[in-house]
Amino acid sequence: MTNSMLLLSGIGMVLVGIIVPLYWKRKTHVRLNYFLWGAGVWVIAIAVKIVMDYTITQPLRVSLEPYGLLSVLVVMGLYVGLRTGILESGFSYLAILKTKLKKMNYKEGVAFGIGFGSVEALFLGITSFLNILVFVMFPDIISFLPEAFQAVIVSQLNASSWIIFGPIIERIFVMFIHVFSTLLVLYAVKNKRIGYFVLSILFKTLVDGIIPWLVYSMGPITELPNAYIVEIPFMILAIIAYFGIKWIKPKFKTGLGEMATEAIKKVHV
């Protein structure tokens, strides 16, 4: 029997994807298109990831198995991390560099990052909700699954109701990560400081690069307290991102001031 309370996890993730952009828009009155640009870049990045999963990821993992578990974890961690860092920060960089988005200010850059993280929260939340809803409405469908997966699915569907908050909290953590990474990219473009772009790639590489290690070391995350222990690394990264946002915010004013000064000098010359 499926624990229908688990549906709340997906609903909570969807609410994160709705409430955060609404809050920022109401607070700053930034235009909606900045959120939509961020969402669009996420869609492009995830589309490329899906293609890679069907063409590269699985064959790579299989090819590493003869070399032992450590090789699989190290290489797949690097692969998954760099793929996310390069694609997500890379597409953000191109979108900002090649469009009028390069004129975004701090508040608009935050909106771009929130749009990126919100569509991800919406996608994961809706997917989670629909997956569980299918089993709630049609429990007999489990019998049609391969026997090797039935026990795993049953365990997941009967998990404790207390785990529903884990994915919701994770989406909040990840929102800070997306915003900080976006601001690094924006600052890199506006001030031609490629180092900030590289930092954005490395930060996102770290975020996704730890996932293979967590999956292996933590075991089933549907069990308490694993469902919350697994969120600790993301909490730490979110805290770093939070202070990173506070650190880079005044740099936008400074950077714009320097650009204005240079422009005035050129006029006088």
N, C-alpha and C positions, 0 to 999 in steps of 0.2 A: 504493500500500500504506500502510495506516494505522500510525503509530508507536504500538504498544500501551502503551509506557511512559507516554504522556500520561494514561492512566487513573489514574496515581498522583497526579496533580494534584487530581482530584476526591476521591480517597480522603484525601488530606492535608487538604483543606478540611473534610471530614466529621469527621476526627479533631480538628481545631481546635474544631469545634462541639460535640464530646463532652468532650474533655479539659479545656477551660477551665472549664466549669460544674462538672464533677466536682471539679476542684482547689479551686475557691472554696467549694463546699459542704463538702468535707472539711476545709478550713482553718477555716471560720467556723461550720459547722453551721447555716447559715440554712435556713429552710424552702423546700421545692421550689416552693411556689406563687409565690414572687417571681420565679423564673426563668420560670415558665409565664406570668405576667402580662406580662413583657417580650416573650416569644415571641408572645403573643396580640396585643399592640399592633403588633408588626412585621407580622403577618399582615394586620391591618386596614389599616395604612398601605400595604402593597404591593398590596392588593386595589384600593384607590382609585387608586394609580398605574397599575395595569393598565387600569382603566376610562378614565383620562385619556389613556393611550397610544392607545387605540382611538377616542377622541372629540375630543381636543384636540391632542395632541403632533404628530402627523404633519401635520394641516392647517396648524398654526402654522408648522411648518418649511417647508412648501411655499410658504406665503404670503410668507415672508421671502426666498426665493431671488431674486426680481427685484431686491432691494435690495443684493445682493452677499454675498460670503462673510463679510466682517466683521460685517455685520448678523446673519447667521445664527448666528455663533459667540457674539456678545455677547448677543443676545436669548435664544437657546437655553440659553446658560450660566446666565443669570439665571433663566430658567424652570425648568430642571432643578434648579438649586441651591435656589431658594426653595420649589419643590414638595417637595423632600426635607425641608428645614428646617421648613417649616410643618406638613407632615403627620406626620413622625416625632416632632419635639419637641412638636407640638400635640396629637397623640393621647396621647403620654406625659403631658403636662400634664393633660389631661382625666381620664385614668385615675387619676392620683395625686390630683387635686383632688376628684374625685367619689366616691372609695372610701376604704377604710381604709388604702390605700397611703400616704396622707399621713403616717401614723405611722411609716413606714419609717425605720430608722436608716442610717448610712453603709454598713454591710456589706450590708444588705438592698437598698439603692439600687444598690450595685455588682452584686448578683445580678440585679436587674431589667435593668440595662444588659447584663450578660453574656447573659441569656436572649434579649434583643433581637438581639445580635450573633451568638449561637450558632445560632439558627434560620435566620438569613440565611446563615451559613456552611454549614449542613446543606443548605439549599435549593440554593445555588449548587454545592456539591460533588456532590450527587446528580445534579443536572441535567447538570453537566459529565461526570460518569462515564457516565451513561446515553447521552448524545449520542455520545460517543466509542465506547462499547461497541457501539452499533448499527452503526457503520461498520466496526468490527473484525470483527463477526460477519457482516455483510452488505455487503461492499465494493461490490458491484454497484449498490447503492442510489444511489450518486453519479450514475450515468447517468440517473436519473429526475429529477434536479434541473434547474432552468433552466440553460442553458449559461452565462449570465452569472455564476452562483454557483459553478459546478463548479470553476473554477480556484482561487477563493478557498478553498473547502472543502478541496480537495486540499492546498493550501499549509498550511492550518491543521493538517490531520491528519498531515502529514509534518514538522511542526516539530521542532526539536532537543529531545532529552530534557532538556536543561539548563533549559528554560523551566518545567518542572513546579513548581519551587519558588516562582516569582513569585506565582501566585494564593494559595498557602498563606501566604506572608509577608504578602501584602496583607490576608488575613483576620485575621491577628494584629494588624496595624496598626489595622485598622478596629474591632477589639474595644475597643481603648483609646479610640477616638473615640466609640463608642457609650456606653461607661461614663461618660466625662467629660460628655457631653451629657446623659445621664440624671441625673447628680448635680447639674448646673446646674438642671435642671427641678425636681428634688426640693427643692433648697434654696430655689428661688423660691417653691414652694408652701408649704413649712413656715414660711418667714419673711416671706411676702408681699412678696417682692422681685422684682418683675416684670422688672427689668433682667437678672437671671440667666436668666430664660426667654428673653428677647430674645437674649442672648448665645448660648444653646444653638441657637436658630434660625439665627443668623448663622454659627456655627461649622459646622453641618451644611450650610448653604447653600454655604459655601466648599468643603467637601469634594466635593460632587457638582457644583458649579458649574464646576469646572476640568475636568471630564470631556470636554465637547465640544472644548475647546482641546487636551487631551492626545491625543484620538483623531485630530484633524486634524494636529497638529504631529509626532506620533511615527510615524505610518504604521503598518504591520502590527506588532502587538505580539507576533506569533508568531516574529519574527526577533530573534536576539541582536544587540546588547545591548539593543534596545528593550524587551524583556520585563521588564528590570530597571530601566532608566532611568525608565520610566513610573511605577515605584513610589516614586521619590524624593519627589515631593510628598506622597504618603500617609505616607511615613516621617517627613517633617518635621511633618506634622499630628499623627501619632501621638506624636511626642516632645512636642509642645505639649500634647497631651491627657494624657500621662503626668505632666508637671509640673503640669498643671491639676488632676489628681486629687489630687496631693500638696498643692496649694495650697488646695483646697476642703475637704479632709478635716477639718482642725481647726475649720473654720467650723461644722460640724455640732455639735460639742461646745459651741462658743461660742453658737451660735444656740439650742440647747436650754437652755443655762444662762440665757440672757436670757429665754426663754419661761417657764422655771420661776420666775425672779425676779418677773416680771410677775404670774404666777398667785398667788404668795405675797403680793404687795402687795395684790392684789384681795381675798384672803381676810381680811387684816388690816384693810382698809378696811371 
